[in-house]
Amino acid sequence: MSIAPRTLLCNLFDAALAAADPARCVPPHLPPRPKGRTVVIGAGKAAASMARAVEENWDGPLSGLIVTRYGHGLPCTRIEVVEAAHPVPDIAGHQAAARILAMVQGLSADDLVLALISGGGSALLSQPAPGLTLEDKQRINAALLRSGANIAEMNCVRKHLSAIKGGRLAAAAAPARLVSLLISDVPGDDPAVIASGPTVADPTTFADALAILEKYRITEPEAAVAHLRAARDETPKPGDPRLAASETVIVTRPQASLEAAAAAARQAGLTPVILGDGIEGEARDVALVHAGIARQVARHGQPVPAPAVLLSGGETTVTVRGEGRGGRNAEFLLALAVALDGHPGIHAIAGDTDGIDGTEDNAGCLLAPDSLARAQALGFSGKARLADNDGYGFFAALDDLVITGPTRTNVNDFRAILVQPGPAGG
């Protein structure tokens, strides 16, 4: 293998991103032109690039509105693009959600609503249920993000505090035909979890949402908790007649990106092993498992001999205990560094495919066998930075951040661990 490990890992990440490019994956799934109007709506980190792909490939008139994260917009000519805050919603997302909800009402069965939904849409499409305020939603979102709750749990709560999520947007669009094109960013690719499922039936209940708050000991704001306890106006369930004219298509998913990276690895002379596309859990715990598998490849050639690359996706969580900076990918990689303890011949990359790891400016980070030693030479400890949840600070000091800027797609986290042959691997 002649290519440098750092370059190789970045190439694998690029291959994963290319597979999730809306310009590639949206056009093959566009529905036929309707007799009546075509209204395009959407929300998520990939919404703007999805909207542009629709505009460039749609034969006929259309109009609409999508909302995406600040910095993730693209200019479109017929579809309005609004930028709003993520992961905690703001007034821009609140206003856009109200406009989108109004836009799909009053349509006929001859009309088409084309919904472009991707990860991040839950925070961006924020329309509180009657009796709740935007501040209530903001406080709940912030508490859930700190709690260590997984994405399915967070979205269950969000649906039951919303006037638009959990299939409510689809119900509002009836009797128009509704086609939802989804880019999955969630483990299991469940459409009801992606962006809190605004256009699909919701199998979860108010009781489920309340149990999640109790599990993580979230008791504020009182209005939100009281709303869940009251359990009025349940979300549309499977079989709801208002959703009869609704069709949902997942246009790309994490597995497709992992397979693209695996193909690129084979071309580079490596044996790829896809560990899973929906791995969840605390980032530092997931790192321990990955480290164990990497050492098994290096020491015993199992499940495959080196040179090999271990690939995985999904969404880990971080229970914040310290005061440092760092998203879940930086946390994963720093925990991996500590677990490997300078193991020779093992390099890694971890990044969020939307280009933003948490709330920082990096997509992810790169790890080399000498990362801990270089940090020590600079006067700081990897274990101490991990205890402070400061993965960003650790890798920034080493100049090992991966910075892509907004990618305008989102199939969740991407991890690749390169195991090279050498003395330690036998």
C-alpha positions as CSV (number, residue, x, y, z in Angstrom):
1,M,0.0,0.0,0.0
2,S,1.8,3.1,-1.3
3,I,-0.7,5.8,-0.3
4,A,-0.2,7.5,3.1
5,P,-2.7,6.4,5.8
6,R,-4.0,9.9,6.4
7,T,-4.7,10.4,2.7
8,L,-6.3,6.9,2.4
9,L,-8.7,7.5,5.3
10,C,-9.7,10.9,3.9
11,N,-10.4,9.2,0.5
12,L,-12.6,6.7,2.2
13,F,-14.6,9.5,3.8
14,D,-14.9,11.3,0.5
15,A,-16.2,8.1,-1.1
16,A,-18.9,7.8,1.6
17,L,-19.9,11.4,1.1
18,A,-20.1,11.1,-2.7
19,A,-22.5,8.1,-2.3
20,A,-24.8,10.3,-0.3
21,D,-24.8,13.3,-2.7
22,P,-28.4,14.3,-3.3
23,A,-27.5,15.2,-6.9
24,R,-26.9,11.5,-7.4
25,C,-29.5,9.8,-5.3
26,V,-32.6,12.1,-5.6
27,P,-33.3,12.2,-9.4
28,P,-34.0,8.5,-9.9
29,H,-36.8,8.6,-7.4
30,L,-38.8,11.6,-8.5
31,P,-42.5,10.8,-9.0
32,P,-44.5,11.5,-12.2
33,R,-45.8,15.0,-12.8
34,P,-49.3,15.4,-11.3
35,K,-52.4,16.8,-13.0
36,G,-52.5,19.7,-10.6
37,R,-49.9,21.7,-8.6
38,T,-46.5,20.5,-7.3
39,V,-45.6,21.8,-3.9
40,V,-42.1,21.1,-2.6
41,I,-41.5,21.2,1.1
42,G,-38.7,19.9,3.2
43,A,-36.4,20.1,6.2
44,G,-33.0,18.8,7.1
45,K,-29.3,19.4,6.6
46,A,-29.6,18.0,3.1
47,A,-32.8,19.8,2.2
48,A,-31.2,22.5,0.1
49,S,-29.2,20.2,-2.1
50,M,-32.2,17.9,-2.4
51,A,-34.3,20.9,-3.5
52,R,-31.7,21.9,-6.1
53,A,-31.6,18.3,-7.4
54,V,-35.4,18.4,-7.8
55,E,-35.3,21.8,-9.6
56,E,-32.6,20.6,-12.0
57,N,-34.5,17.4,-12.9
58,W,-38.2,18.3,-12.7
59,D,-40.3,18.6,-15.9
60,G,-43.0,21.1,-15.1
61,P,-43.9,23.9,-12.8
62,L,-43.3,23.8,-9.0
63,S,-43.0,26.0,-6.0
64,G,-42.2,25.4,-2.4
65,L,-40.2,26.0,0.8
66,I,-37.5,24.1,2.6
67,V,-35.6,24.8,5.8
68,T,-32.0,23.8,6.4
69,R,-29.3,24.5,9.0
70,Y,-27.4,27.8,9.0
71,G,-24.6,27.6,6.4
72,H,-26.1,24.6,4.6
73,G,-28.3,26.5,2.2
74,L,-27.9,26.7,-1.6
75,P,-29.5,29.1,-4.1
76,C,-32.6,27.7,-5.8
77,T,-34.8,29.5,-8.3
78,R,-38.3,28.2,-7.6
79,I,-38.0,26.7,-4.1
80,E,-37.4,29.1,-1.3
81,V,-34.6,28.1,1.0
82,V,-34.7,29.2,4.7
83,E,-31.8,28.7,7.1
84,A,-32.4,28.0,10.8
85,A,-30.7,26.8,14.0
86,H,-29.7,23.2,14.8
87,P,-29.6,21.3,17.1
88,V,-31.7,23.7,19.3
89,P,-34.5,25.3,17.3
90,D,-34.9,29.0,16.8
91,I,-37.5,31.5,15.6
92,A,-36.5,31.1,12.0
93,G,-37.2,27.4,12.0
94,H,-40.4,28.0,14.0
95,Q,-41.7,30.5,11.4
96,A,-40.7,28.3,8.4
97,A,-42.5,25.3,10.0
98,A,-45.7,27.3,10.3
99,R,-45.4,28.4,6.7
100,I,-44.8,24.8,5.5
101,L,-47.8,23.6,7.5
102,A,-50.0,26.2,5.9
103,M,-48.6,25.6,2.4
104,V,-49.8,22.0,2.3
105,Q,-53.4,22.7,3.4
106,G,-56.3,23.2,1.0
107,L,-54.8,21.1,-1.8
108,S,-56.8,18.7,-3.9
109,A,-56.3,15.0,-4.8
110,D,-54.8,16.2,-8.2
111,D,-52.0,18.0,-6.4
112,L,-48.6,16.6,-5.4
113,V,-46.7,17.4,-2.2
114,L,-43.1,16.4,-2.6
115,A,-41.4,16.3,0.8
116,L,-37.6,16.3,1.1
117,I,-36.6,15.1,4.5
118,S,-33.2,14.4,6.0
119,G,-31.5,14.3,9.3
120,G,-31.6,17.5,11.3
121,G,-35.2,18.2,10.2
122,S,-36.5,17.6,13.7
123,A,-34.9,20.7,15.2
124,L,-35.3,22.7,12.0
125,L,-39.0,22.0,11.6
126,S,-40.2,23.3,15.0
127,Q,-43.9,24.0,15.5
128,P,-44.8,23.5,19.1
129,A,-48.1,21.8,19.9
130,P,-50.9,24.1,21.1
131,G,-50.2,25.4,24.6
132,L,-46.4,25.2,24.3
133,T,-43.9,27.8,23.3
134,L,-40.7,27.8,21.3
135,E,-38.8,28.3,24.5
136,D,-40.4,25.1,25.9
137,K,-39.1,23.2,22.8
138,Q,-35.7,24.7,23.1
139,R,-35.3,23.7,26.7
140,I,-36.5,20.2,26.1
141,N,-34.1,19.8,23.1
142,A,-31.2,21.1,25.2
143,A,-31.9,18.8,28.1
144,L,-32.2,15.8,25.7
145,L,-28.9,16.6,24.1
146,R,-27.2,16.7,27.4
147,S,-28.9,13.5,28.7
148,G,-27.3,10.8,26.5
149,A,-30.6,9.9,25.0
150,N,-30.4,8.2,21.6
151,I,-31.9,9.7,18.4
152,A,-35.0,7.5,18.5
153,E,-35.7,8.6,22.1
154,M,-35.2,12.2,21.4
155,N,-37.4,12.2,18.4
156,C,-40.2,10.3,20.2
157,V,-40.4,13.2,22.7
158,R,-40.1,15.8,20.0
159,K,-43.1,14.3,18.0
160,H,-45.4,14.5,21.0
161,L,-44.6,18.1,21.7
162,S,-45.1,19.2,18.1
163,A,-47.9,20.3,15.8
164,I,-46.1,19.1,12.7
165,K,-44.0,16.0,13.5
166,G,-45.0,12.4,13.9
167,G,-47.2,12.3,10.7
168,R,-49.1,15.5,11.5
169,L,-47.7,17.2,8.3
170,A,-48.9,14.3,6.2
171,A,-52.3,14.5,7.8
172,A,-52.5,18.2,7.0
173,A,-51.6,17.6,3.3
174,A,-54.6,15.2,2.7
175,P,-56.2,14.6,0.2
176,A,-53.2,15.6,-1.9
177,R,-50.8,12.9,-3.0
178,L,-47.7,13.0,-0.8
179,V,-44.4,11.6,-1.8
180,S,-41.6,11.8,0.8
181,L,-38.0,11.4,-0.4
182,L,-35.8,10.6,2.7
183,I,-32.1,10.6,3.3
184,S,-31.7,8.3,6.3
185,D,-29.3,9.3,9.2
186,V,-30.7,7.0,11.8
187,P,-29.8,3.4,12.9
188,G,-32.3,1.0,11.3
189,D,-33.4,3.6,8.7
190,D,-36.9,3.9,10.2
191,P,-38.8,6.6,8.4
192,A,-40.7,7.4,11.6
193,V,-37.5,8.4,13.3
194,I,-35.8,10.3,10.5
195,A,-36.4,14.0,11.3
196,S,-39.1,12.8,13.7
197,G,-41.2,11.5,10.8
198,P,-43.3,14.5,9.9
199,T,-44.8,12.7,6.9
200,V,-45.2,9.2,8.1
201,A,-47.3,7.4,10.7
202,D,-46.0,7.4,14.2
203,P,-46.2,4.1,16.2
204,T,-45.0,5.8,19.5
205,T,-47.3,7.3,22.1
206,F,-47.5,10.1,24.7
207,A,-46.8,7.4,27.3
208,D,-43.6,6.4,25.5
209,A,-42.4,10.1,25.4
210,L,-43.2,10.6,29.1
211,A,-41.2,7.4,30.0
212,I,-38.2,8.8,28.2
213,L,-38.2,12.0,30.2
214,E,-38.5,10.0,33.4
215,K,-35.7,7.7,32.3
216,Y,-33.3,10.7,31.9
217,R,-34.8,12.5,34.9
218,I,-35.9,15.5,32.8
219,T,-38.5,17.4,34.7
220,E,-38.5,20.8,33.0
221,P,-40.1,22.7,31.5
222,E,-43.3,22.0,33.4
223,A,-45.5,22.9,30.5
224,A,-43.9,20.2,28.3
225,V,-44.1,17.5,30.9
226,A,-47.8,18.5,31.6
227,H,-48.5,18.3,27.9
228,L,-47.2,14.7,27.7
229,R,-49.2,13.7,30.8
230,A,-52.4,15.1,29.4
231,A,-51.9,12.9,26.2
232,R,-54.4,14.7,24.1
233,D,-54.5,14.6,20.3
234,E,-52.3,11.6,19.7
235,T,-50.1,11.5,16.5
236,P,-51.5,9.7,13.4
237,K,-51.0,6.0,13.7
238,P,-50.4,3.3,11.0
239,G,-53.6,2.9,9.0
240,D,-54.8,6.5,9.5
241,P,-57.0,7.2,6.4
242,R,-55.4,10.7,6.1
243,L,-52.2,9.1,5.2
244,A,-53.7,6.8,2.5
245,A,-52.3,8.8,-0.4
246,S,-48.8,8.9,1.1
247,E,-45.7,7.2,-0.3
248,T,-42.2,7.1,1.3
249,V,-38.9,6.4,-0.4
250,I,-35.5,6.3,1.3
251,V,-33.2,7.5,-1.5
252,T,-29.9,6.8,0.3
253,R,-28.8,5.5,3.7
254,P,-25.7,4.9,5.8
255,Q,-25.2,1.4,4.4
256,A,-24.8,2.8,0.9
257,S,-22.0,5.1,2.0
258,L,-20.2,2.3,3.9
259,E,-20.4,0.1,0.8
260,A,-18.9,2.9,-1.3
261,A,-16.1,3.3,1.2
262,A,-15.6,-0.5,1.1
263,A,-15.3,-0.4,-2.7
264,A,-12.7,2.4,-2.4
265,A,-10.8,0.3,0.2
266,R,-10.6,-2.7,-2.1
267,Q,-9.3,-0.5,-4.9
268,A,-6.5,0.6,-2.5
269,G,-5.6,-3.1,-1.8
270,L,-7.3,-3.3,1.6
271,T,-9.8,-5.9,2.9
272,P,-12.8,-4.0,4.2
273,V,-15.0,-5.2,7.0
274,I,-18.3,-3.4,7.6
275,L,-19.1,-3.8,11.3
276,G,-22.5,-2.2,11.1
277,D,-24.4,0.8,9.8
278,G,-26.5,1.4,12.9
279,I,-24.1,1.2,15.8
280,E,-25.3,3.1,18.9
281,G,-24.1,3.6,22.5
282,E,-21.8,5.9,24.4
283,A,-19.0,7.0,22.1
284,R,-16.3,6.0,24.5
285,D,-17.9,2.5,25.0
286,V,-18.2,2.0,21.2
287,A,-14.6,3.0,20.9
288,L,-13.5,0.2,23.3
289,V,-15.2,-2.4,21.2
290,H,-13.7,-1.0,18.0
291,A,-10.3,-1.0,19.6
292,G,-10.7,-4.6,20.6
293,I,-11.6,-5.7,17.0
294,A,-8.7,-3.7,15.6
295,R,-6.2,-5.4,17.9
296,Q,-7.6,-8.8,17.0
297,V,-7.0,-8.0,13.3
298,A,-3.4,-6.9,14.1
299,R,-2.6,-9.7,16.4
300,H,-4.4,-12.7,15.1
301,G,-5.6,-11.8,11.5
302,Q,-9.2,-12.2,12.6
303,P,-11.8,-11.7,11.2
304,V,-9.5,-10.8,8.3
305,P,-5.7,-10.3,8.0
306,A,-4.1,-6.9,7.7
307,P,-4.0,-4.7,5.7
308,A,-7.6,-4.2,6.5
309,V,-10.1,-1.4,7.3
310,L,-12.9,-1.6,9.7
311,L,-15.9,0.5,8.7
312,S,-18.9,1.4,10.7
313,G,-21.8,3.9,10.9
314,G,-24.6,4.9,13.2
315,E,-25.0,7.5,15.9
316,T,-23.2,7.4,19.2
317,T,-24.1,9.5,22.2
318,V,-22.0,11.5,24.7
319,T,-23.1,12.0,28.2
320,V,-21.4,15.3,29.0
321,R,-19.5,15.4,32.3
322,G,-16.7,17.8,31.6
323,E,-16.3,21.3,30.3
324,G,-14.4,20.6,27.0
325,R,-15.3,21.0,23.4
326,G,-16.0,18.1,21.1
327,G,-18.7,16.2,19.3
328,R,-19.4,12.5,19.4
329,N,-16.9,11.6,16.7
330,A,-14.1,13.5,18.4
331,E,-15.1,11.7,21.7
332,F,-15.1,8.3,19.9
333,L,-11.6,8.9,18.4
334,L,-10.1,10.2,21.6
335,A,-11.4,7.2,23.5
336,L,-10.1,4.9,20.7
337,A,-6.7,6.6,21.1
338,V,-6.6,5.9,24.8
339,A,-7.8,2.3,24.3
340,L,-5.1,1.6,21.6
341,D,-2.4,3.4,23.6
342,G,-0.1,4.0,20.7
343,H,-0.6,0.6,19.0
344,P,1.6,0.6,15.9
345,G,0.1,0.4,12.5
346,I,-3.5,1.5,13.5
347,H,-4.8,4.7,12.1
348,A,-8.4,5.9,12.1
349,I,-10.9,8.6,11.0
350,A,-14.3,9.4,12.4
351,G,-16.6,12.1,11.1
352,D,-20.1,13.3,10.7
353,T,-21.2,13.1,7.1
354,D,-23.0,16.4,7.4
355,G,-19.7,18.1,7.9
356,I,-20.3,19.3,11.5
357,D,-19.4,17.1,14.5
358,G,-21.8,18.3,17.1
359,T,-21.7,22.1,17.2
360,E,-18.0,22.5,16.2
361,D,-16.5,23.6,12.8
362,N,-15.0,20.2,12.0
363,A,-16.6,17.1,10.4
364,G,-14.3,14.9,12.5
365,C,-10.8,13.9,13.3
366,L,-7.8,11.7,12.4
367,L,-5.9,9.4,14.7
368,A,-2.4,8.1,14.2
369,P,-0.3,5.6,16.3
370,D,1.7,8.6,17.7
371,S,-1.2,10.8,18.6
372,L,-1.0,10.3,22.3
373,A,2.8,10.7,22.3
374,R,2.5,14.0,20.3
375,A,0.0,15.2,22.8
376,Q,2.2,14.3,25.7
377,A,5.1,16.2,24.0
378,L,2.8,19.3,23.9
379,G,2.1,18.9,27.7
380,F,-1.3,17.4,27.8
381,S,-2.9,14.0,28.4
382,G,-5.3,12.1,26.3
383,K,-7.0,10.6,29.3
384,A,-7.4,14.0,30.9
385,R,-8.9,15.5,27.8
386,L,-11.3,12.5,27.5
387,A,-12.4,12.9,31.1
388,D,-13.2,16.6,30.2
389,N,-15.1,15.6,27.0
390,D,-12.5,17.7,25.1
391,G,-11.9,15.6,21.9
392,Y,-12.0,18.7,19.8
393,G,-9.3,20.4,21.8
394,F,-7.1,17.3,21.7
395,F,-7.2,16.9,17.9
396,A,-7.1,20.6,17.2
397,A,-3.8,20.9,19.1
398,L,-2.4,18.1,16.9
399,D,-3.7,19.7,13.7
400,D,-5.7,16.5,13.1
401,L,-9.2,17.9,12.6
402,V,-11.0,17.0,9.5
403,I,-12.7,20.1,8.1
404,T,-15.0,19.8,5.1
405,G,-17.5,22.6,5.7
406,P,-21.2,21.8,5.3
407,T,-21.6,18.8,3.0
408,R,-25.3,19.3,2.5
409,T,-26.0,15.7,3.0
410,N,-26.4,13.5,6.1
411,V,-26.1,9.8,6.5
412,N,-24.8,10.1,10.1
413,D,-21.4,9.1,11.4
414,F,-18.6,7.4,9.4
415,R,-15.8,5.6,11.1
416,A,-12.8,3.8,9.4
417,I,-10.0,2.1,11.3
418,L,-7.0,1.1,9.2
419,V,-4.9,-1.8,10.4
420,Q,-1.6,-2.2,8.7
421,P,0.6,-5.3,8.8
422,G,3.8,-5.0,10.9
423,P,5.7,-6.5,13.8
424,A,2.7,-6.1,16.2
425,G,0.4,-7.8,13.8
426,G,2.7,-10.8,13.2
